[in-house]
Amino acid sequence: MRASLIQLSVSDTEPPDERRARAAALVRAQEGADLVVLPELWPLGGFAYDAWSTGAEPLDGPTSDAMSAAARAARVWLHAGSVVERDPDGPIYNTSLLFAPDGELVHTYRKIHRFGFDSGEAVVMGAGQEIVTAATDFGVLGLATCYDLRFPELFRALLDAGAELLVVPAAWPARRRDHWTLLSRARAVEEQAYVLACNTAGTHGGVEQAGHSIVVDPWGRVLAEAGAGEEVLTVEFDPAEVAKARADFPVLRDRLLGIPAPVQR
């Protein structure tokens, strides 16, 4: 399969509508790919806290409309990164959007682990509650977002739900880039799965972004890695390598802790 990670540059000066149009054009240009991935909170910026409340949108808002049309035009599975979702009956959420090649919004994932400790996302956003996987033509995707990468128990839950490819959009800061690479490889090795981690470039909210989007195979080998600026990282790989790696080195069958209880019938 072919995957394209669009490492979009996000700044405070580019209006969201212009960035949506630019992102949509980049998605349409990936025709021929199987999966296209965008970063976290790219319409407003992952650290642009002041813009979140006024810029929040519903799941059928302008970003969803633009991404649905782009996925349909390119005929690709599109993980459109995440948006600030306005829930009319609750708080705002950091919500990922997954579109099928016909443009249908087939899955959403509200980020479970909110970054910021006592400020930012951790204070102003609600926390997701559901583990989300998605069956596609090329395997089962497990959905996670940025700070989630630091919590291995989430990825074990995604593994137990059948995930073979772990998709992680992010707005990861440059000052912790080493952690980004290390954790992406660790999650791939732990779950014997592909990790496709798509980060932002540029600077927004006063925070320089790390870039360096990365694709890691089930053995922890880096198949492709972007630089620091805006670029499209495209890589081809065989999803069947997941089953092969799990059979050749069956470490997962030796798990003793945290194994789901058998279903009572």
Contacts in CASP RR format, 6 or more apart in sequence:
PFRMAT RR
TARGET T0000
AUTHOR 0000-0000-0000
METHOD contacts of the structure
MODEL  1
MRASLIQLSVSDTEPPDERRARAAALVRAQEGADLVVLPELWPLGGFAYD
AWSTGAEPLDGPTSDAMSAAARAARVWLHAGSVVERDPDGPIYNTSLLFA
PDGELVHTYRKIHRFGFDSGEAVVMGAGQEIVTAATDFGVLGLATCYDLR
FPELFRALLDAGAELLVVPAAWPARRRDHWTLLSRARAVEEQAYVLACNT
AGTHGGVEQAGHSIVVDPWGRVLAEAGAGEEVLTVEFDPAEVAKARADFP
VLRDRLLGIPAPVQR
1 34 0 8 1.000
1 35 0 8 1.000
1 138 0 8 1.000
1 236 0 8 1.000
1 237 0 8 1.000
1 238 0 8 1.000
1 239 0 8 1.000
2 32 0 8 1.000
2 33 0 8 1.000
2 34 0 8 1.000
2 35 0 8 1.000
2 234 0 8 1.000
2 235 0 8 1.000
2 236 0 8 1.000
3 33 0 8 1.000
3 34 0 8 1.000
3 35 0 8 1.000
3 36 0 8 1.000
3 37 0 8 1.000
3 196 0 8 1.000
3 215 0 8 1.000
3 234 0 8 1.000
3 235 0 8 1.000
3 236 0 8 1.000
3 237 0 8 1.000
4 30 0 8 1.000
4 33 0 8 1.000
4 35 0 8 1.000
4 36 0 8 1.000
4 37 0 8 1.000
4 232 0 8 1.000
4 233 0 8 1.000
4 234 0 8 1.000
5 36 0 8 1.000
5 37 0 8 1.000
5 196 0 8 1.000
5 197 0 8 1.000
5 198 0 8 1.000
5 213 0 8 1.000
5 215 0 8 1.000
5 226 0 8 1.000
5 232 0 8 1.000
5 233 0 8 1.000
5 234 0 8 1.000
6 23 0 8 1.000
6 26 0 8 1.000
6 27 0 8 1.000
6 30 0 8 1.000
6 36 0 8 1.000
6 37 0 8 1.000
6 38 0 8 1.000
6 39 0 8 1.000
6 198 0 8 1.000
6 232 0 8 1.000
7 39 0 8 1.000
7 198 0 8 1.000
7 199 0 8 1.000
7 200 0 8 1.000
7 201 0 8 1.000
7 211 0 8 1.000
7 213 0 8 1.000
7 226 0 8 1.000
7 227 0 8 1.000
7 229 0 8 1.000
7 230 0 8 1.000
7 231 0 8 1.000
7 232 0 8 1.000
7 233 0 8 1.000
8 19 0 8 1.000
8 22 0 8 1.000
8 23 0 8 1.000
8 26 0 8 1.000
8 38 0 8 1.000
8 39 0 8 1.000
8 42 0 8 1.000
8 200 0 8 1.000
8 201 0 8 1.000
8 230 0 8 1.000
9 200 0 8 1.000
9 201 0 8 1.000
9 202 0 8 1.000
9 229 0 8 1.000
9 230 0 8 1.000
10 19 0 8 1.000
10 39 0 8 1.000
10 42 0 8 1.000
10 45 0 8 1.000
10 46 0 8 1.000
10 171 0 8 1.000
10 200 0 8 1.000
10 201 0 8 1.000
10 202 0 8 1.000
10 204 0 8 1.000
10 209 0 8 1.000
11 202 0 8 1.000
11 203 0 8 1.000
11 204 0 8 1.000
12 48 0 8 1.000
12 203 0 8 1.000
12 204 0 8 1.000
12 205 0 8 1.000
12 206 0 8 1.000
14 22 0 8 1.000
16 43 0 8 1.000
16 44 0 8 1.000
16 55 0 8 1.000
17 62 0 8 1.000
19 42 0 8 1.000
19 43 0 8 1.000
20 43 0 8 1.000
20 62 0 8 1.000
20 63 0 8 1.000
20 66 0 8 1.000
21 66 0 8 1.000
23 38 0 8 1.000
23 42 0 8 1.000
23 66 0 8 1.000
23 67 0 8 1.000
23 70 0 8 1.000
24 66 0 8 1.000
24 67 0 8 1.000
24 69 0 8 1.000
24 70 0 8 1.000
25 70 0 8 1.000
26 232 0 8 1.000
27 36 0 8 1.000
27 38 0 8 1.000
27 67 0 8 1.000
27 70 0 8 1.000
27 71 0 8 1.000
27 73 0 8 1.000
27 74 0 8 1.000
27 76 0 8 1.000
27 78 0 8 1.000
27 80 0 8 1.000
28 70 0 8 1.000
28 73 0 8 1.000
28 74 0 8 1.000
29 74 0 8 1.000
29 232 0 8 1.000
30 36 0 8 1.000
30 74 0 8 1.000
30 76 0 8 1.000
30 232 0 8 1.000
30 234 0 8 1.000
31 73 0 8 1.000
31 74 0 8 1.000
31 75 0 8 1.000
31 76 0 8 1.000
32 74 0 8 1.000
32 75 0 8 1.000
32 76 0 8 1.000
33 74 0 8 1.000
33 76 0 8 1.000
33 234 0 8 1.000
34 76 0 8 1.000
34 77 0 8 1.000
34 137 0 8 1.000
34 138 0 8 1.000
35 76 0 8 1.000
35 77 0 8 1.000
35 78 0 8 1.000
35 79 0 8 1.000
35 136 0 8 1.000
35 138 0 8 1.000
35 165 0 8 1.000
35 167 0 8 1.000
35 196 0 8 1.000
36 71 0 8 1.000
36 74 0 8 1.000
36 76 0 8 1.000
36 77 0 8 1.000
36 78 0 8 1.000
36 79 0 8 1.000
37 78 0 8 1.000
37 79 0 8 1.000
37 81 0 8 1.000
37 167 0 8 1.000
37 169 0 8 1.000
37 196 0 8 1.000
37 198 0 8 1.000
38 67 0 8 1.000
38 78 0 8 1.000
38 79 0 8 1.000
38 80 0 8 1.000
38 81 0 8 1.000
38 169 0 8 1.000
38 198 0 8 1.000
39 81 0 8 1.000
39 169 0 8 1.000
39 170 0 8 1.000
39 171 0 8 1.000
39 198 0 8 1.000
39 199 0 8 1.000
39 200 0 8 1.000
39 213 0 8 1.000
40 46 0 8 1.000
40 81 0 8 1.000
40 82 0 8 1.000
40 94 0 8 1.000
40 145 0 8 1.000
40 146 0 8 1.000
40 169 0 8 1.000
40 170 0 8 1.000
40 171 0 8 1.000
40 200 0 8 1.000
41 48 0 8 1.000
41 81 0 8 1.000
41 82 0 8 1.000
41 83 0 8 1.000
41 84 0 8 1.000
41 94 0 8 1.000
41 171 0 8 1.000
42 81 0 8 1.000
42 82 0 8 1.000
42 171 0 8 1.000
42 200 0 8 1.000
43 57 0 8 1.000
43 63 0 8 1.000
43 83 0 8 1.000
43 84 0 8 1.000
44 51 0 8 1.000
44 52 0 8 1.000
44 55 0 8 1.000
44 83 0 8 1.000
44 84 0 8 1.000
45 51 0 8 1.000
45 171 0 8 1.000
45 200 0 8 1.000
45 204 0 8 1.000
45 205 0 8 1.000
46 121 0 8 1.000
46 171 0 8 1.000
46 200 0 8 1.000
46 204 0 8 1.000
46 205 0 8 1.000
47 171 0 8 1.000
47 173 0 8 1.000
47 204 0 8 1.000
47 205 0 8 1.000
47 206 0 8 1.000
47 207 0 8 1.000
48 204 0 8 1.000
48 205 0 8 1.000
49 120 0 8 1.000
49 121 0 8 1.000
49 124 0 8 1.000
49 205 0 8 1.000
52 84 0 8 1.000
52 92 0 8 1.000
52 124 0 8 1.000
52 125 0 8 1.000
53 92 0 8 1.000
53 124 0 8 1.000
55 84 0 8 1.000
56 84 0 8 1.000
56 85 0 8 1.000
56 86 0 8 1.000
56 92 0 8 1.000
57 63 0 8 1.000
57 64 0 8 1.000
57 83 0 8 1.000
57 84 0 8 1.000
57 85 0 8 1.000
57 86 0 8 1.000
58 64 0 8 1.000
58 85 0 8 1.000
58 86 0 8 1.000
58 88 0 8 1.000
59 85 0 8 1.000
59 95 0 8 1.000
59 97 0 8 1.000
59 105 0 8 1.000
59 108 0 8 1.000
63 80 0 8 1.000
63 83 0 8 1.000
63 97 0 8 1.000
64 80 0 8 1.000
64 83 0 8 1.000
64 97 0 8 1.000
64 105 0 8 1.000
67 78 0 8 1.000
67 80 0 8 1.000
67 97 0 8 1.000
67 99 0 8 1.000
68 99 0 8 1.000
68 103 0 8 1.000
68 104 0 8 1.000
68 105 0 8 1.000
69 103 0 8 1.000
70 78 0 8 1.000
71 77 0 8 1.000
71 78 0 8 1.000
71 80 0 8 1.000
71 99 0 8 1.000
71 100 0 8 1.000
71 101 0 8 1.000
71 102 0 8 1.000
71 103 0 8 1.000
72 101 0 8 1.000
72 102 0 8 1.000
72 103 0 8 1.000
75 101 0 8 1.000
76 101 0 8 1.000
77 98 0 8 1.000
77 99 0 8 1.000
77 100 0 8 1.000
77 101 0 8 1.000
77 136 0 8 1.000
77 137 0 8 1.000
78 98 0 8 1.000
78 99 0 8 1.000
78 103 0 8 1.000
79 96 0 8 1.000
79 97 0 8 1.000
79 98 0 8 1.000
79 99 0 8 1.000
79 141 0 8 1.000
79 143 0 8 1.000
79 167 0 8 1.000
79 169 0 8 1.000
79 198 0 8 1.000
80 96 0 8 1.000
80 97 0 8 1.000
80 98 0 8 1.000
80 99 0 8 1.000
81 96 0 8 1.000
81 97 0 8 1.000
81 145 0 8 1.000
81 169 0 8 1.000
81 198 0 8 1.000
82 94 0 8 1.000
82 95 0 8 1.000
82 96 0 8 1.000
82 97 0 8 1.000
82 111 0 8 1.000
82 145 0 8 1.000
82 169 0 8 1.000
83 95 0 8 1.000
83 97 0 8 1.000
84 92 0 8 1.000
84 93 0 8 1.000
84 94 0 8 1.000
84 95 0 8 1.000
84 125 0 8 1.000
85 92 0 8 1.000
85 93 0 8 1.000
85 94 0 8 1.000
85 95 0 8 1.000
85 108 0 8 1.000
85 110 0 8 1.000
86 92 0 8 1.000
87 93 0 8 1.000
91 124 0 8 1.000
91 125 0 8 1.000
91 126 0 8 1.000
92 124 0 8 1.000
92 125 0 8 1.000
92 126 0 8 1.000
93 110 0 8 1.000
93 111 0 8 1.000
93 125 0 8 1.000
93 126 0 8 1.000
93 128 0 8 1.000
94 110 0 8 1.000
94 111 0 8 1.000
94 114 0 8 1.000
94 121 0 8 1.000
94 125 0 8 1.000
94 145 0 8 1.000
95 108 0 8 1.000
95 109 0 8 1.000
95 110 0 8 1.000
95 111 0 8 1.000
96 108 0 8 1.000
96 109 0 8 1.000
96 110 0 8 1.000
96 111 0 8 1.000
96 143 0 8 1.000
96 145 0 8 1.000
96 169 0 8 1.000
97 105 0 8 1.000
97 108 0 8 1.000
98 105 0 8 1.000
98 106 0 8 1.000
98 107 0 8 1.000
98 108 0 8 1.000
98 109 0 8 1.000
98 134 0 8 1.000
98 141 0 8 1.000
98 143 0 8 1.000
99 105 0 8 1.000
99 106 0 8 1.000
100 106 0 8 1.000
106 134 0 8 1.000
107 132 0 8 1.000
107 134 0 8 1.000
107 143 0 8 1.000
108 132 0 8 1.000
109 130 0 8 1.000
109 132 0 8 1.000
109 143 0 8 1.000
109 144 0 8 1.000
109 145 0 8 1.000
110 126 0 8 1.000
110 127 0 8 1.000
110 128 0 8 1.000
110 129 0 8 1.000
110 130 0 8 1.000
111 125 0 8 1.000
111 127 0 8 1.000
111 128 0 8 1.000
111 145 0 8 1.000
111 146 0 8 1.000
111 147 0 8 1.000
111 148 0 8 1.000
112 127 0 8 1.000
112 128 0 8 1.000
112 129 0 8 1.000
112 148 0 8 1.000
112 151 0 8 1.000
112 154 0 8 1.000
113 127 0 8 1.000
113 147 0 8 1.000
113 148 0 8 1.000
113 150 0 8 1.000
113 151 0 8 1.000
113 154 0 8 1.000
114 121 0 8 1.000
114 122 0 8 1.000
114 125 0 8 1.000
114 126 0 8 1.000
114 127 0 8 1.000
114 147 0 8 1.000
115 121 0 8 1.000
115 122 0 8 1.000
115 146 0 8 1.000
115 147 0 8 1.000
116 122 0 8 1.000
116 123 0 8 1.000
121 147 0 8 1.000
131 154 0 8 1.000
131 157 0 8 1.000
131 158 0 8 1.000
131 161 0 8 1.000
132 142 0 8 1.000
132 143 0 8 1.000
133 140 0 8 1.000
133 141 0 8 1.000
133 142 0 8 1.000
133 143 0 8 1.000
133 158 0 8 1.000
133 161 0 8 1.000
133 162 0 8 1.000
133 163 0 8 1.000
134 140 0 8 1.000
134 141 0 8 1.000
134 142 0 8 1.000
134 143 0 8 1.000
138 165 0 8 1.000
138 239 0 8 1.000
139 164 0 8 1.000
139 165 0 8 1.000
139 239 0 8 1.000
140 161 0 8 1.000
140 162 0 8 1.000
140 163 0 8 1.000
140 164 0 8 1.000
140 165 0 8 1.000
141 163 0 8 1.000
141 164 0 8 1.000
141 165 0 8 1.000
141 166 0 8 1.000
141 167 0 8 1.000
142 158 0 8 1.000
142 161 0 8 1.000
142 163 0 8 1.000
142 165 0 8 1.000
142 166 0 8 1.000
142 167 0 8 1.000
143 158 0 8 1.000
143 167 0 8 1.000
144 154 0 8 1.000
144 155 0 8 1.000
144 158 0 8 1.000
144 166 0 8 1.000
144 167 0 8 1.000
144 168 0 8 1.000
145 168 0 8 1.000
145 169 0 8 1.000
145 170 0 8 1.000
146 168 0 8 1.000
146 169 0 8 1.000
146 170 0 8 1.000
146 171 0 8 1.000
146 172 0 8 1.000
148 154 0 8 1.000
148 168 0 8 1.000
149 168 0 8 1.000
149 170 0 8 1.000
149 180 0 8 1.000
149 183 0 8 1.000
149 184 0 8 1.000
149 187 0 8 1.000
149 197 0 8 1.000
150 179 0 8 1.000
150 183 0 8 1.000
152 186 0 8 1.000
152 187 0 8 1.000
152 190 0 8 1.000
155 163 0 8 1.000
155 166 0 8 1.000
155 187 0 8 1.000
155 190 0 8 1.000
155 191 0 8 1.000
156 190 0 8 1.000
156 191 0 8 1.000
156 258 0 8 1.000
158 166 0 8 1.000
158 191 0 8 1.000
159 191 0 8 1.000
159 193 0 8 1.000
159 252 0 8 1.000
160 260 0 8 1.000
163 191 0 8 1.000
163 193 0 8 1.000
164 193 0 8 1.000
164 194 0 8 1.000
164 239 0 8 1.000
164 242 0 8 1.000
164 243 0 8 1.000
165 193 0 8 1.000
165 194 0 8 1.000
165 195 0 8 1.000
165 196 0 8 1.000
165 239 0 8 1.000
165 242 0 8 1.000
166 187 0 8 1.000
166 188 0 8 1.000
166 191 0 8 1.000
166 193 0 8 1.000
166 194 0 8 1.000
166 195 0 8 1.000
166 196 0 8 1.000
167 196 0 8 1.000
167 198 0 8 1.000
168 184 0 8 1.000
168 187 0 8 1.000
168 195 0 8 1.000
168 196 0 8 1.000
168 197 0 8 1.000
168 198 0 8 1.000
169 197 0 8 1.000
169 198 0 8 1.000
169 199 0 8 1.000
170 180 0 8 1.000
170 197 0 8 1.000
170 198 0 8 1.000
170 199 0 8 1.000
170 200 0 8 1.000
171 199 0 8 1.000
171 200 0 8 1.000
171 209 0 8 1.000
172 180 0 8 1.000
172 199 0 8 1.000
172 200 0 8 1.000
172 209 0 8 1.000
172 210 0 8 1.000
172 211 0 8 1.000
173 207 0 8 1.000
173 208 0 8 1.000
173 209 0 8 1.000
173 210 0 8 1.000
174 208 0 8 1.000
174 209 0 8 1.000
174 210 0 8 1.000
174 211 0 8 1.000
174 228 0 8 1.000
175 208 0 8 1.000
176 210 0 8 1.000
177 210 0 8 1.000
177 211 0 8 1.000
177 212 0 8 1.000
180 197 0 8 1.000
180 199 0 8 1.000
180 210 0 8 1.000
180 212 0 8 1.000
180 214 0 8 1.000
181 212 0 8 1.000
181 214 0 8 1.000
181 222 0 8 1.000
181 225 0 8 1.000
184 195 0 8 1.000
184 197 0 8 1.000
184 214 0 8 1.000
184 216 0 8 1.000
185 195 0 8 1.000
185 216 0 8 1.000
185 220 0 8 1.000
185 222 0 8 1.000
187 193 0 8 1.000
187 195 0 8 1.000
188 194 0 8 1.000
188 195 0 8 1.000
188 216 0 8 1.000
188 217 0 8 1.000
188 218 0 8 1.000
188 219 0 8 1.000
188 220 0 8 1.000
189 218 0 8 1.000
189 219 0 8 1.000
189 220 0 8 1.000
191 218 0 8 1.000
192 218 0 8 1.000
192 242 0 8 1.000
192 245 0 8 1.000
192 246 0 8 1.000
192 249 0 8 1.000
192 251 0 8 1.000
192 252 0 8 1.000
193 218 0 8 1.000
193 242 0 8 1.000
194 215 0 8 1.000
194 216 0 8 1.000
194 217 0 8 1.000
194 218 0 8 1.000
194 237 0 8 1.000
194 239 0 8 1.000
194 241 0 8 1.000
194 242 0 8 1.000
195 214 0 8 1.000
195 215 0 8 1.000
195 216 0 8 1.000
196 215 0 8 1.000
197 213 0 8 1.000
197 214 0 8 1.000
197 215 0 8 1.000
197 216 0 8 1.000
198 213 0 8 1.000
198 233 0 8 1.000
199 209 0 8 1.000
199 210 0 8 1.000
199 211 0 8 1.000
199 212 0 8 1.000
199 213 0 8 1.000
199 226 0 8 1.000
200 209 0 8 1.000
200 211 0 8 1.000
201 209 0 8 1.000
201 211 0 8 1.000
201 228 0 8 1.000
201 229 0 8 1.000
201 230 0 8 1.000
201 231 0 8 1.000
202 208 0 8 1.000
202 209 0 8 1.000
202 211 0 8 1.000
202 229 0 8 1.000
202 230 0 8 1.000
203 209 0 8 1.000
210 228 0 8 1.000
211 226 0 8 1.000
211 227 0 8 1.000
211 228 0 8 1.000
211 229 0 8 1.000
212 225 0 8 1.000
212 226 0 8 1.000
212 227 0 8 1.000
212 228 0 8 1.000
213 225 0 8 1.000
213 226 0 8 1.000
213 233 0 8 1.000
214 222 0 8 1.000
214 224 0 8 1.000
214 225 0 8 1.000
214 226 0 8 1.000
215 222 0 8 1.000
215 223 0 8 1.000
215 224 0 8 1.000
215 225 0 8 1.000
215 233 0 8 1.000
215 235 0 8 1.000
215 237 0 8 1.000
216 222 0 8 1.000
216 223 0 8 1.000
217 223 0 8 1.000
217 237 0 8 1.000
217 241 0 8 1.000
217 245 0 8 1.000
218 241 0 8 1.000
218 242 0 8 1.000
218 245 0 8 1.000
218 246 0 8 1.000
219 245 0 8 1.000
223 235 0 8 1.000
223 237 0 8 1.000
224 233 0 8 1.000
224 234 0 8 1.000
224 235 0 8 1.000
225 233 0 8 1.000
226 233 0 8 1.000
246 252 0 8 1.000
END
